[in-house]
Amino acid sequence: MIELRKDRIPSKEMVELIKRQYPAGSRVELRSMDDPLSPVPAGIKGTVLFVDDAGQIHMQWDNGRTLALVPGVDSFVRINEQEKEKKKGGEAR
């Protein structure tokens, strides 16, 4: 779990950790998003474009949207590369 400072901005160290955990090209599955005006639906998957200096994870969602994730606010999980490969192998049969 990513913890934010009182001003809800991650420290430089936390931003660097987020960048290492979610490099460009990583796949993520959204559990929930705290954006009442324009949320991305839960369960959708997407690809990380980049992590900005505020620690927000900019996404290209599989439905074409490009809304960023806010660690510590939105709920999401990185998709395991082994699971992704296993699914690819299963689809080829």
N, C-alpha and C positions, 0 to 999 in steps of 0.2 A: 504494500500500500504506500502510495506517495503522500507524504505529509507536506502541507503548505505552511509558510510563515503566517503570522497573524494578518498580514496584508494580502494574503491568498496568492502570493507570488513565490515560486520555489527559489531556493538559494542557487547560486552559481554551481555548486557541487551537485545539487539535485538535478539541475538542467543537464549537466554533463552525463549524469547517470541515465537520465531519460534518453538522451541522444545515443548512448551505448546500447541501451535495451531495445530501442526502436529505430534502428538504422533505416535509411531509405530502402524501399523494396520489401520491408517486413510486412507480413499479413496480420491483420487484427480483426477480431470479431467484437462487435458492439453488444453490450448487455443492456445499457440504458444511457440516455443522454439528458442532461439537465439544461435543455434549451426549449422553453415553452413556445417560442415563436416559430422555430424552424428545425425541429428535431429530425435526426436520421432514425429510421425505425430500428428497434431492438432486433438483434439476430443477424443484421446485415454484416457483410465482410468488406474489407477494404485494404488498400495498400498505402503504406506510409510514404509520403512525398519528402518530408523533412520535419525536423523539430526546430522551432524558432528559439530565440534567446529568452523567451518567457516560459519555455517548457511546453508550449502547446504543440501537439502532434498534428501536423497538417496531413489530411487524408484525401485519397481519391477513392470514394466509396464505389462499390460494384454497381450501384444504381445511377452512377454519373454525378452524384453530388460531391462537393469538395469541402465540406465543413470540418473544422479542426476539432480534435479531442482535447479536453482540459483534464490532465491527470489530477487526481484528488477530488474531482467534481463528477466527471463522467465515469461510467463503469464499463471496462473493456478488458479483453484478454488477447495476448499475442497468440497466434495460431502456431502450434508446434510444427516445425518443418518435417519431422518424421510422419506426423499425421497427414500432412499435405501430400507427401510422397505416397503414403499408403493408400490414400483416396485415389490418387492418379492411377496407381497400379490396379485398384479394384475396378475403376471405370473402363479400363482397357479390355477387360475380359468379355 
